[in-house]
């Protein structure tokens, strides 16, 4: 029983008291200790008073302070947690704080940041004094740097309530213990005649003046130092002089001080005070005000103290998004402030919020998340990324909004290092293949190629070797010039992943076709890349022992950057930029209405991104394009009117994208044949996409069958024509004036020209056209048409139509396989008619002549090759 009453009751206090804070006990009857809660290890502060060594007066002051602290609740007054009184000691637990008198040394040297912070602190103490004097009808009587405490979030809290008294009581300031506090006594304490003019707040306003001086000069040593106002801001000097005036009646009320200093140009009117006051009142703000506030907050955060951002602003932002209608505008400042957290705290506070945000169906929120992925991806664990983040991100590949698709493609750059095999090598590449081949936005196709080149080091070696060359060759046939540039630069950037045999047999032949590209921006990197690859092959030819070194990274999962093969490829490093193409969706420029006469634009011009032909750094996507989506995504594709297009340059556009084009049909058939042939070796890869770029013998067989069918139709047409006119004789010169006879003869010869033109559609240069002849042509010697008639018809042959030339010229950009142009051996058995050879030769000469005229026109233009959308001179 005796042991029960004799045990130390302080052991029941739920806090572990630590070391004391030095310097505070010289200005207080308390000693301040750092402490932790026993159950949660939460940091707190404990004020300790030793009853045994103190006098009765001090004991009464300590108990009075405890009573006031329990009953006074205000955001700017020290927060009470718990207390314990024994016969020996008095313990008071509060939030974790430091005395302002010792906190001055922790303030940074940044004058802008320090000025904003001191204004916020003085504002808080002024607000606390207004609460005591006006609302509580109390006087504090002990305002100084040692009665103000600073918590973890940088907020100033008013404490040391030992001398609080009623405002309508004795106006005489009380005697203070210890005597070091007497330096803060007001002048009327020594001059009783001035007490008649004292107000309920005059004593506290004097103390506030002392606090203002200490905020800019340090701890006050003697009262005469208050006359030095050199370091006090000019916007505060007049108010400061009123606060430390000799007449108590001239000292302003704290409520009036707040009103005066919150006006424009006042000391309390700054970004930090405005921000923190808005966050305190955010629950009563409407959605428009919140959006404006959060949109402008990010630019101000650099001038705010770190502890205020981390412990005051960031929790408010998280709460505002989770439980309010703050919207996606809160994401930018929230992720920026997340950098201030340590890893454990980030995982606890930010990551759950991020996972929840990715599940949002709001497009603006998803777009902002994807744009700012680099700010928080380092803190996400691979398991979280694969299980919770990537499934939500993958939905963006199929979004109907072009901005979301583009941002999703770019986000893979940051996600790739954390994705597992299936998500990266199967799912991502399947979506990339579809976007590169089928997306109607040229900018998205371009950025897909750029992104694939950037994530190449993270791909599995077998997948990488199978996919990269085919994908980049497809990009080099895109009708959009920046997409072709991206294909060339991607080949240069990933040169270490290609076998030398692949470089010689596939890469270089494809690059050579771009040396005659209509756009100089395509030709220049093509020449540079060709020179680089040729230099690599030449080095290996001179020293075959280098082959193993050059191909060291082909089958390596984590290639080394500093190997010997990388030293020769300086051209690749400088040729490849880290920039994404900025598509039309990245711009908020207004589109002029399409007026004027209607022209039949090629399919490639119906893409919104086709109006810009230069690769630039991607800008932040305009949110306006998401919030106000247009229903028309195909029309008004260009920034130019219809009358601004150069009709002569349309022959360079791609027409094979038109579903009604016969070339498009054959191209699609070739893609399906190649996809079926490779279906067993793709391991989940989308076979009907990039896989179709590889050579497939089945495709050549199908083309041969189509050519035989076309030739058979031509024979039937000629035989039917000859049988209907068995007695036709050669036309004399005077007989060629009859139009109906000329039309019949022209029709017969066009039937012969058509299979020739279709067969020549695989040829990309005039020199190759002269080498290509059909495998079999009908022998015209069996018909009744005489050589004279054939000659007359040949003289009337006009060059093939512009549409046919355009199709045959551009089919190579968008064909399913770059090996489609391989030719069969020439079969001379079908050429028994020398007149037909002569007609074919003249037709080819006219075709060459027309191409020379077009090139001559381009050479005369001062601005170089005509760009898409440029005005006709």
C-alpha positions in Angstrom: 0.0 0.0 0.0 2.8 2.3 0.9 4.5 1.6 -2.4 1.4 2.7 -4.3 1.4 6.1 -2.7 5.1 6.6 -2.9 5.6 5.9 -6.6 6.6 8.7 -9.0 3.5 10.0 -10.6 5.5 11.5 -13.5 5.8 8.1 -14.9 2.1 8.3 -15.8 2.8 11.3 -18.0 2.4 9.9 -21.6 5.5 11.8 -22.9 9.2 11.1 -22.8 10.9 14.4 -21.8 14.1 15.1 -23.6 16.8 17.7 -23.4 16.0 21.4 -22.6 16.1 24.3 -25.1 18.9 26.6 -24.2 18.4 30.3 -23.5 14.7 30.2 -22.8 14.9 29.8 -19.0 16.6 33.3 -18.8 13.3 35.0 -20.0 10.7 32.7 -18.3 9.9 30.8 -15.1 9.6 27.7 -17.2 12.1 25.4 -18.8 11.3 24.2 -22.3 12.1 20.6 -23.2 11.8 18.6 -26.4 9.7 15.5 -25.9 7.9 12.7 -27.8 4.6 11.0 -27.2 5.3 7.5 -25.9 2.7 5.8 -28.1 3.1 7.5 -31.5 6.6 9.0 -31.1 5.1 12.3 -32.2 7.3 15.3 -31.4 5.9 17.7 -28.8 7.2 20.4 -26.4 6.9 20.2 -22.6 7.1 23.2 -20.3 8.4 22.2 -16.9 8.2 24.2 -13.6 10.0 23.1 -10.5 7.7 23.7 -7.6 10.3 22.8 -5.0 12.8 25.5 -6.0 10.3 28.2 -6.9 8.5 30.8 -4.8 4.8 30.9 -4.2 4.5 33.9 -6.5 6.2 31.9 -9.3 4.0 28.9 -8.6 0.8 31.1 -8.9 2.1 32.5 -12.2 2.7 29.0 -13.5 -0.7 27.8 -12.5 -2.4 30.9 -14.0 -0.5 30.3 -17.3 -1.7 26.7 -17.4 -5.3 27.8 -16.7 -5.3 30.4 -19.5 -3.6 28.0 -21.9 -6.3 25.4 -21.4 -9.2 27.8 -21.9 -7.9 30.0 -24.8 -8.2 28.4 -28.2 -7.1 30.3 -31.3 -5.1 29.5 -34.5 -2.4 32.0 -33.4 -2.2 30.9 -29.7 0.0 28.1 -28.5 -1.9 24.8 -28.7 -2.3 22.9 -25.4 -2.1 19.1 -25.4 -1.8 17.8 -21.9 -0.6 18.6 -18.4 0.4 16.9 -15.1 0.8 18.5 -11.7 2.6 16.7 -8.8 3.9 17.9 -5.5 7.3 18.4 -7.1 6.8 19.4 -10.7 4.3 21.0 -13.1 4.3 19.7 -16.7 2.5 21.3 -19.6 2.6 19.6 -23.1 2.1 21.6 -26.2 2.7 21.3 -29.9 6.3 21.1 -30.9 7.7 24.7 -30.9 10.9 26.7 -30.6 11.1 30.2 -28.9 11.2 33.0 -31.5 14.2 34.4 -29.6 16.3 31.4 -30.6 14.5 30.9 -34.0 15.9 34.1 -35.5 19.2 32.4 -36.1 17.5 29.8 -38.3 16.0 32.3 -40.7 17.6 32.3 -44.2 19.5 35.1 -45.7 17.2 35.5 -48.7 15.8 39.0 -48.2 12.7 38.4 -50.3 11.8 35.2 -48.6 12.6 36.5 -45.2 10.6 39.6 -45.7 7.5 37.6 -46.8 7.9 35.3 -43.8 8.3 38.0 -41.2 5.2 39.8 -42.5 3.2 36.5 -42.0 4.6 36.0 -38.5 3.8 39.6 -37.3 0.4 39.3 -38.9 -0.3 36.2 -36.8 0.7 37.8 -33.5 -1.3 40.9 -34.4 -4.3 38.7 -35.0 -3.8 36.9 -31.7 -3.7 40.2 -29.8 -6.8 41.4 -31.6 -8.5 38.2 -30.4 -7.4 38.8 -26.8 -8.0 42.6 -26.6 -11.2 42.9 -28.6 -12.9 39.5 -28.4 -11.6 38.2 -25.1 -11.4 41.6 -23.4 -8.0 40.5 -22.0 -4.5 42.0 -21.9 -1.4 39.8 -22.5 1.1 42.2 -20.7 4.1 40.2 -21.9 4.5 40.4 -25.7 8.1 39.9 -26.8 10.2 37.5 -28.9 10.3 35.2 -25.8 6.6 34.9 -25.5 6.2 33.9 -29.2 6.8 30.4 -30.4 7.3 28.9 -33.8 6.0 25.5 -34.7 7.1 23.0 -37.4 5.1 24.7 -40.2 6.6 28.1 -39.4 3.6 29.6 -37.8 4.0 32.1 -34.9 2.0 31.2 -31.8 1.5 33.5 -28.8 2.3 31.9 -25.4 3.7 32.8 -22.0 0.3 33.7 -20.6 1.5 34.1 -17.0 0.6 37.8 -16.9 -2.8 37.8 -18.7 -5.3 40.0 -17.0 -8.7 41.6 -17.6 -8.7 44.6 -19.9 -11.0 46.6 -17.6 -8.8 45.9 -14.5 -5.8 47.8 -13.2 -4.0 49.4 -16.1 -0.6 49.2 -14.3 1.7 46.7 -16.1 2.6 43.8 -13.7 6.0 43.2 -12.3 7.7 40.5 -14.3 9.9 37.6 -13.3 12.7 37.2 -14.3 14.0 40.8 -14.4 15.3 40.4 -17.9 11.7 40.9 -19.1 11.6 44.4 -17.7 13.3 45.7 -20.9 9.9 45.2 -22.6 7.9 47.3 -20.1 6.0 50.2 -21.5 6.9 53.8 -20.5 3.7 54.3 -18.5 4.9 51.8 -16.0 7.4 54.4 -14.7 5.1 57.4 -15.3 1.8 56.8 -13.5 0.4 60.0 -15.0 0.2 58.4 -18.4 -2.0 55.5 -17.1 -5.1 57.7 -17.4 -4.6 57.7 -21.2 -4.0 53.9 -21.4 -6.4 51.8 -23.4 -7.2 48.1 -23.2 -4.6 47.4 -25.9 -1.9 50.1 -25.3 0.4 47.8 -23.3 0.2 45.0 -25.8 0.8 47.4 -28.7 4.0 48.5 -27.1 5.0 44.9 -26.8 4.1 44.4 -30.5 6.4 47.3 -31.4 9.2 45.6 -29.5 8.5 42.4 -31.4 8.6 44.2 -34.7 12.0 45.7 -33.9 13.4 42.3 -32.8 12.1 40.7 -36.0 14.4 42.8 -38.1 17.3 43.5 -35.6 17.5 40.6 -33.2 16.8 40.3 -29.5 16.3 43.6 -27.7 19.1 44.4 -25.2 18.0 47.8 -24.0 15.0 50.1 -24.5 17.0 52.9 -26.2 17.6 50.7 -29.2 14.0 51.0 -30.2 14.9 54.4 -31.8 16.9 52.7 -34.5 14.6 52.1 -37.4 17.1 51.6 -40.2 16.4 47.9 -40.8 12.6 48.2 -40.5 10.8 48.2 -43.9 9.6 51.6 -45.1 6.0 50.3 -45.4 6.1 49.5 -41.7 8.0 52.5 -40.3 5.1 54.8 -39.7 3.1 52.1 -38.0 6.1 51.1 -35.9 6.5 54.7 -34.6 2.9 54.7 -33.5 3.4 51.4 -31.7 6.4 52.6 -29.6 5.0 56.1 -29.1 5.2 57.6 -25.6 1.5 58.3 -25.5 -0.6 55.2 -24.8 -3.7 56.7 -26.4 -2.0 57.1 -29.8 -1.2 53.4 -30.1 -3.5 51.8 -32.6 -5.9 48.9 -32.1 -4.6 45.6 -33.5 -7.8 45.2 -35.6 -7.1 48.6 -37.2 -3.5 47.5 -37.8 -4.6 44.5 -39.8 -7.0 46.6 -41.8 -4.4 49.2 -42.7 -1.6 46.7 -43.5 -3.8 44.4 -45.6 -4.6 47.2 -48.1 -2.6 47.3 -51.4 0.9 48.3 -50.7 0.6 47.5 -47.0 3.1 45.4 -45.1 0.7 42.4 -44.7 -0.2 42.5 -48.4 2.1 40.0 -50.1 1.9 36.6 -51.8 2.7 34.5 -48.8 0.1 36.1 -46.5 -2.5 36.0 -49.3 -1.8 32.4 -50.0 -2.0 31.2 -46.4 -5.1 33.2 -45.7 -6.8 31.8 -48.8 -6.0 28.3 -47.7 -7.5 29.0 -44.3 -10.7 30.1 -45.9 -10.7 27.6 -48.8 -13.8 25.9 -47.6 -15.9 29.0 -48.3 -14.4 29.7 -51.7 -16.2 28.9 -54.9 -14.7 26.6 -57.6 -13.7 29.5 -59.9 -11.7 31.2 -57.2 -10.0 27.9 -56.3 -8.9 27.3 -59.9 -7.5 30.8 -60.2 -5.7 30.5 -57.0 -4.1 27.1 -57.7 -3.2 28.0 -61.2 -1.0 30.9 -60.0 0.3 29.2 -56.9 3.2 27.3 -58.5 5.1 30.4 -59.6 5.1 31.8 -56.0 6.3 28.7 -54.2 10.0 29.4 -54.8 9.8 32.5 -52.6 8.1 30.7 -49.7 10.1 29.1 -46.8 10.5 25.3 -47.1 8.9 24.5 -43.7 5.9 26.6 -44.5 5.5 24.8 -47.9 6.0 21.4 -46.5 3.9 21.5 -43.3 1.4 24.3 -44.0 0.7 24.5 -47.7 1.1 20.9 -48.9 -1.3 19.4 -46.4 -3.9 22.0 -47.3 -3.5 21.1 -51.0 -3.9 17.4 -50.4 -7.0 18.0 -48.3 -8.4 20.4 -50.9 -8.2 17.9 -53.6 -9.4 14.8 -51.7 -12.3 16.4 -49.9 -13.1 19.5 -52.0 -13.7 20.5 -55.5 -10.3 22.0 -56.1 -9.9 20.2 -59.5 -6.8 19.3 -61.4 -5.3 22.7 -61.0 -4.0 21.7 -57.6 -1.8 19.0 -59.1 1.1 21.2 -60.3 1.8 22.9 -56.9 1.2 19.7 -55.0 3.8 17.7 -57.0 6.3 20.6 -56.8 6.0 20.7 -53.1 6.2 16.9 -52.9 10.0 17.2 -53.6 10.4 18.6 -50.1 9.3 15.4 -48.5 11.5 12.5 -47.5 10.9 9.1 -49.1 8.9 7.6 -46.3 6.6 10.7 -46.0 6.2 10.8 -49.8 5.0 7.2 -49.9 2.6 7.9 -47.1 1.1 11.2 -48.3 1.6 11.6 -52.0 1.6 8.2 -53.6 -1.9 7.2 -52.5 -3.2 10.5 -53.9 -1.4 9.8 -57.2 -2.9 6.4 -57.6 -6.3 7.8 -56.9 -5.8 10.6 -59.5 -4.8 8.2 -62.3 -8.2 6.5 -61.9 -9.9 9.7 -62.7 -12.0 9.9 -65.9 -11.5 13.7 -66.2 -9.4 14.4 -69.2 -7.9 17.6 -67.8 -6.8 15.7 -64.7 -5.3 12.9 -66.8 -3.4 15.3 -69.1 -1.9 17.3 -66.1 -0.8 14.0 -64.5 0.9 12.8 -67.7 2.6 16.2 -68.2 4.0 16.2 -64.7 4.9 12.5 -64.5 8.6 13.4 -64.2 8.0 15.1 -60.9 6.9 12.0 -59.0 7.8 8.9 -61.1 11.1 8.5 -59.1 9.0 7.9 -55.9 6.8 5.3 -57.4 7.6 1.6 -56.8 7.7 -0.7 -59.8 4.9 -2.8 -58.4 2.7 0.2 -58.0 3.5 1.4 -61.5 2.7 -2.0 -63.1 -0.3 -2.9 -61.1 -2.1 0.4 -60.5 -0.6 3.1 -62.7 0.1 1.6 -66.1 -3.4 0.0 -66.6 -4.9 3.4 -66.2 -2.3 5.1 -68.4 -2.9 2.5 -71.2 -6.4 3.7 -71.6 -5.0 6.9 -73.0 -3.7 5.2 -76.1 -7.3 4.6 -77.2 -8.6 8.0 -76.2 -10.6 9.9 -78.8 -8.8 13.1 -77.8 -5.5 13.6 -79.7 -3.9 15.5 -76.8 -4.5 12.6 -74.4 -3.0 10.1 -76.9 0.0 12.3 -77.4 0.6 12.9 -73.7 0.2 9.1 -73.1 2.9 8.3 -75.7 5.3 10.8 -74.1 4.7 9.5 -70.6 6.2 6.1 -71.6 9.6 7.7 -71.6 9.3 8.0 -67.8 7.4 4.8 -67.1 9.6 2.4 -69.3 12.4 1.8 -66.7 9.8 0.6 -64.1 7.6 -1.5 -66.5 7.8 -5.3 -66.5 8.3 -7.5 -69.6 4.7 -7.9 -70.6 3.7 -4.3 -70.1 6.7 -2.8 -72.0 7.5 -5.4 -74.6 4.0 -6.5 -75.4 1.4 -3.9 -74.4 3.3 -0.7 -75.1 4.7 -1.9 -78.4 1.3 -3.1 -79.5 -0.2 0.3 -78.9 2.8 2.0 -80.5 2.5 -0.1 -83.6 -1.2 0.9 -84.0 -0.6 4.6 -83.4 2.4 4.8 -85.8 0.5 3.1 -88.6 -3.1 4.2 -88.1 -3.3 7.4 -86.1 -4.6 10.3 -88.2 -2.4 12.9 -86.4 1.0 13.3 -88.0 2.4 14.7 -84.7 1.4 11.6 -82.8 2.9 9.3 -85.4 6.1 11.3 -85.2 6.3 11.3 -81.4 5.6 7.6 -81.3 8.7 7.0 -83.4 10.7 9.4 -81.1 9.5 7.7 -78.0 10.3 4.2 -79.4 13.9 5.3 -80.0 14.2 6.7 -76.4 12.9 3.5 -74.7 15.0 1.2 -76.9 17.6 0.5 -74.1 14.8 -0.8 -71.9 13.3 -3.3 -74.4 14.2 -6.9 -74.4 17.1 -7.6 -76.8 15.1 -10.1 -78.9 12.1 -7.8 -79.2 14.3 -4.8 -79.8 16.1 -6.6 -82.7 12.8 -7.7 -84.2 11.0 -4.3 -83.9 13.2 -1.3 -84.2 14.3 -1.5 -87.9 10.8 -2.3 -89.1 9.3 0.5 -87.1 11.8 3.1 -88.2 11.6 2.1 -91.8 7.8 2.5 -91.7 8.3 6.0 -90.2 10.5 6.9 -93.1 7.7 6.2 -95.5 5.2 8.4 -93.6 3.7 11.2 -95.8 4.3 13.6 -92.9 7.9 15.0 -93.3 8.6 15.3 -89.5 7.7 11.7 -89.1 10.3 10.7 -91.8 12.9 12.9 -90.0 12.1 11.1 -86.8 12.6 7.7 -88.4 16.0 8.7 -89.7 17.2 10.2 -86.4 15.8 7.2 -84.5 17.9 4.9 -86.7 21.0 7.0 -85.9 20.2 7.1 -82.1 19.8 3.3 -81.9 22.6 2.3 -84.3 24.3 0.1 -81.6 21.3 -2.3 -81.6 21.6 -3.3 -85.3 23.6 -6.2 -86.7 26.0 -5.2 -89.5 24.2 -7.5 -91.9 20.9 -5.7 -91.1 22.5 -2.3 -91.6 23.8 -3.3 -95.1 20.6 -5.2 -96.3 17.8 -3.2 -94.8 18.8 0.1 -93.1 21.0 1.6 -95.9 18.7 0.8 -98.8 15.8 2.4 -97.0 17.9 5.5 -96.1 19.0 5.9 -99.7 15.5 6.3 -100.9 15.2 9.5 -98.7 18.2 11.1 -100.4 15.7 12.3 -103.1 13.0 13.3 -100.7 11.1 16.4 -101.6 11.9 18.0 -98.2 15.5 19.2 -97.5 14.9 18.7 -93.8 14.5 15.0 -94.6 17.4 14.7 -97.0 20.0 16.4 -94.7 19.8 13.9 -91.8 19.4 11.0 -94.3 22.8 11.9 -95.9 24.4 12.3 -92.5 23.1 9.0 -91.2 24.1 7.2 -94.3 27.7 8.5 -94.0 27.7 7.3 -90.4 26.5 3.8 -91.2 28.9 3.5 -94.1 31.8 4.6 -91.9 30.9 1.8 -89.5 30.8 -0.8 -92.2 34.1 0.5 -93.7 35.8 0.2 -90.3 34.7 -3.4 -89.9 35.7 -4.1 -93.5 39.2 -2.8 -92.8 39.4 -4.5 -89.4 37.0 -7.5 -89.1 37.9 -7.9 -85.4 35.8 -4.8 -84.7 32.7 -6.6 -85.7 32.2 -8.2 -82.3 32.7 -4.8 -80.6 30.3 -3.0 -82.9 27.6 -5.6 -82.2 28.3 -5.8 -78.5 25.0 -4.2 -77.5 22.7 -6.0 -79.9 22.0 -8.9 -77.5 22.7 -7.0 -74.3 19.8 -6.2 -72.0 21.6 -3.3 -70.3 24.0 -1.8 -72.9 27.0 0.1 -71.6 27.2 3.7 -72.9 30.9 3.9 -72.8 31.8 0.9 -75.0 34.1 1.2 -78.0 31.3 1.1 -80.5 29.9 4.4 -79.2 33.0 6.4 -79.9 32.6 6.3 -83.7 28.9 7.4 -83.5 29.4 11.0 -82.6 27.3 11.8 -85.6 24.4 9.8 -84.2 24.6 11.6 -80.8 24.6 15.1 -82.4 22.1 14.2 -85.1 19.4 13.0 -82.7 17.7 15.7 -80.6 15.8 15.1 -77.4 12.8 17.0 -78.7 9.3 15.8 -79.4 7.4 17.1 -82.3 4.8 19.7 -81.3 1.6 18.8 -82.9 -1.5 20.9 -83.6 -3.0 19.9 -80.3 -0.2 21.6 -78.4 -1.2 25.0 -79.8 -4.1 27.2 -79.0 -3.9 29.3 -82.1 -7.3 30.0 -83.7 -8.0 28.4 -86.9 -9.3 30.6 -89.8 -12.4 29.4 -91.6 -11.8 27.5 -94.7 -13.2 29.6 -97.5 -12.7 29.9 -101.3 -13.1 27.3 -103.9 -13.2 23.7 -103.0 -10.1 21.7 -103.8 -9.6 18.0 -103.6 -6.9 17.8 -100.9 -4.9 14.6 -100.4 -5.7 12.6 -97.4 -2.4 13.6 -95.7 -3.5 17.2 -95.7 -6.6 16.4 -93.7 -4.5 15.9 -90.6 -4.5 18.8 -88.1 -0.7 18.4 -87.5 0.2 18.6 -91.2 0.3 22.4 -91.3 3.6 22.6 -89.4 6.6 21.0 -90.9 9.4 21.8 -88.5 10.2 19.8 -85.4 10.1 22.0 -82.3 10.3 21.4 -78.5 6.9 20.2 -77.2 5.1 22.8 -75.2 2.7 22.3 -72.4 -0.6 21.2 -73.9 -3.3 23.8 -73.7 -6.0 22.9 -71.4 -8.5 24.8 -73.5 -8.2 22.1 -76.2 -9.4 19.6 -73.6 -12.1 21.6 -71.9 -13.6 22.8 -75.2 -13.3 19.9 -77.6 -14.3 20.5 -81.1 -16.6 18.0 -82.8 -14.8 18.4 -86.1 -11.5 16.6 -85.9 -10.8 16.1 -89.6 -11.9 19.3 -91.3 -10.1 22.7 -90.9 -6.9 20.8 -90.7 -4.6 23.5 -91.8 -3.8 27.1 -90.8 -4.1 28.1 -94.5 -7.1 28.7 -96.7 -7.8 26.5 -99.7 -6.5 29.2 -102.1 -3.0 29.1 -100.5 -2.2 25.5 -101.6 0.2 25.0 -104.5 -1.6 22.8 -107.0 1.6 21.8 -108.7 3.1 20.4 -105.5 0.2 18.2 -104.7 1.8 15.4 -106.8 4.1 14.9 -103.8 1.3 14.2 -101.4 0.4 10.7 -100.4 -2.8 9.4 -102.0 -2.5 5.9 -100.9 -4.3 6.7 -97.7 -7.5 7.1 -99.6 -9.5 3.8 -99.1 -10.8 4.1 -102.6 -7.4 4.1 -104.1 -6.3 0.8 -105.6 -2.9 1.3 -104.2 -4.3 1.5 -100.7 -6.2 -1.8 -101.3 -3.1 -3.6 -102.4 -1.1 -2.1 -99.6 -3.5 -3.4 -97.0 -3.6 -6.8 -98.5 0.2 -7.0 -98.4 0.1 -6.0 -94.7 -2.3 -8.8 -93.9 -0.3 -11.4 -95.7 2.9 -10.4 -93.9 1.1 -10.4 -90.6 -0.1 -13.9 -91.1 3.3 -15.2 -92.1 4.9 -13.8 -88.9 2.1 -14.6 -86.4 3.9 -17.6 -84.9 7.1 -15.7 -84.0 5.8 -12.4 -82.6 5.3 -13.3 -78.9 2.4 -11.1 -78.5 3.6 -8.4 -80.9 0.9 -6.8 -83.0 1.5 -8.8 -86.2 -0.5 -6.7 -88.6 1.6 -3.6 -87.7 5.4 -3.3 -87.6 5.9 -6.9 -88.4 4.5 -6.4 -91.9 7.6 -4.3 -92.7 9.8 -7.4 -93.0 10.3 -9.1 -96.4 7.8 -11.9 -97.1 8.0 -14.1 -100.2 4.2 -14.6 -100.0 3.8 -11.0 -100.8 5.7 -11.3 -104.1 3.7 -14.3 -105.1 0.5 -12.3 -104.5 1.8 -9.4 -106.6 2.7 -11.7 -109.4 -0.8 -13.1 -109.4 -2.3 -9.6 -109.5 0.0 -8.7 -112.4 -1.1 -11.8 -114.4 -4.8 -10.9 -113.8 -4.2 -7.4 -115.1 -2.4 -8.6 -118.2 -5.2 -11.2 -118.9 -7.8 -8.4 -118.7 -5.6 -6.4 -121.2 -5.5 -9.3 -123.7 -9.2 -9.8 -123.5 -9.8 -6.1 -124.1 -7.5 -6.1 -127.2 -9.0 -9.3 -128.6 -12.5 -8.0 -128.2 -11.6 -4.7 -129.9 -9.8 -6.4 -132.8 -12.7 -8.9 -133.4 -15.2 -6.1 -133.5 -13.2 -4.3 -136.2 -11.6 -7.1 -138.3 -11.2 -5.0 -141.5 -9.6 -1.9 -139.9 -6.9 -0.5 -142.1 -4.1 1.9 -141.2 -5.2 5.5 -141.0 -3.8 8.0 -143.5 -2.8 11.4 -142.3 -6.0 13.1 -143.8 -8.1 10.5 -142.1 -7.0 11.4 -138.6 -9.4 14.3 -138.4 -12.3 12.1 -137.4 -12.7 12.3 -133.7 -14.6 9.0 -133.2 -11.8 7.0 -134.8 -9.1 8.7 -132.7 -11.1 8.0 -129.6 -11.3 4.3 -130.4 -7.6 4.0 -131.1 -6.7 5.9 -128.0 -9.0 3.6 -126.0 -7.2 0.5 -127.3 -3.8 1.8 -126.5 -4.8 3.0 -123.0 -5.9 -0.6 -122.3 -2.3 -1.6 -123.0 -0.8 1.3 -121.0 -2.8 0.6 -117.8 -1.1 -2.6 -116.7 2.3 -1.1 -117.6 1.6 1.9 -115.3 0.4 -0.2 -112.5 3.5 -2.4 -112.8 5.7 0.7 -112.7 4.1 1.9 -109.5 6.8 0.1 -107.6 9.6 2.2 -109.1 10.7 5.3 -107.1 13.2 6.9 -109.5 13.2 7.6 -113.3 16.3 5.6 -113.8 14.6 2.5 -112.5 11.6 3.1 -114.6 13.5 2.5 -117.7 14.7 -0.9 -116.5 11.3 -2.2 -115.5 9.1 -4.0 -118.1 6.1 -6.3 -117.6 6.7 -10.0 -117.6 4.3 -10.6 -120.4 2.5 -8.5 -122.9 0.1 -9.5 -125.7 1.7 -9.9 -129.1 0.1 -7.3 -131.2 1.3 -9.0 -134.4 -1.6 -11.4 -134.1 -4.1 -8.5 -134.4 -5.1 -6.8 -137.6 -3.8 -3.5 -136.5 -1.0 -2.4 -138.9 2.3 -0.8 -137.8 1.1 2.4 -139.3 -1.9 2.4 -137.1 0.2 1.6 -134.1 2.5 4.5 -134.9 -0.3 6.8 -135.3 -1.7 5.8 -132.0 1.6 6.1 -130.3 2.1 9.6 -131.5 -1.2 10.6 -129.8 -0.2 9.1 -126.5 -0.2 11.7 -123.7 1.7 11.3 -120.4 -0.1 9.4 -117.6 -2.5 11.3 -115.6 -1.4 13.3 -112.6 -3.3 11.2 -110.2 -1.6 8.0 -111.4 1.8 9.6 -111.1 1.1 10.8 -107.6 -0.1 7.4 -106.5 2.9 5.6 -108.0 5.3 8.1 -106.6 4.1 8.1 -103.0 3.1 4.5 -102.7 6.6 3.8 -101.4 6.1 6.1 -98.3 3.2 4.2 -96.9 3.6 0.7 -98.3 3.5 -2.2 -96.0 6.9 -3.5 -96.9 9.9 -1.6 -98.2 10.9 -4.8 -100.2 7.9 -4.5 -102.5 10.1 -3.0 -105.2 12.2 -6.1 -105.9 11.9 -6.9 -109.6 11.5 -10.1 -111.5 13.9 -11.0 -114.3 12.8 -9.5 -117.6 11.1 -11.8 -120.0 11.8 -10.8 -123.6 9.6 -13.4 -125.1 6.5 -11.2 -125.0 8.0 -8.3 -126.9 7.4 -9.0 -130.6 6.2 -5.6 -131.6 8.9 -3.0 -132.0 6.3 -0.2 -132.4 5.0 -0.8 -128.9 8.6 -0.6 -127.5 9.0 2.7 -129.3 5.7 4.0 -127.8 6.8 2.9 -124.4 10.1 4.7 -124.8 8.5 8.0 -125.9 6.1 7.8 -123.0 8.9 7.4 -120.5 10.8 10.2 -122.1 7.8 12.5 -121.6 7.5 11.4 -118.0 11.2 12.2 -117.4 10.8 15.6 -119.1 7.9 16.5 -116.9 9.9 15.6 -113.8 12.8 17.7 -114.9 10.4 20.7 -115.4 9.1 20.3 -111.9 12.6 20.2 -110.5 13.6 23.2 -112.5 10.6 25.2 -111.0 11.6 24.3 -107.5 15.3 25.3 -108.1 14.2 28.8 -109.2 12.4 29.5 -106.0 14.5 31.4 -103.5 13.2 29.7 -100.5 14.2 26.2 -101.6 11.9 23.3 -102.0 8.2 24.1 -101.8 6.8 23.3 -98.3 3.3 22.1 -97.6 1.0 25.0 -97.2 3.4 27.6 -98.6 1.9 30.2 -100.9 2.4 29.9 -104.6 4.8 32.5 -106.0 
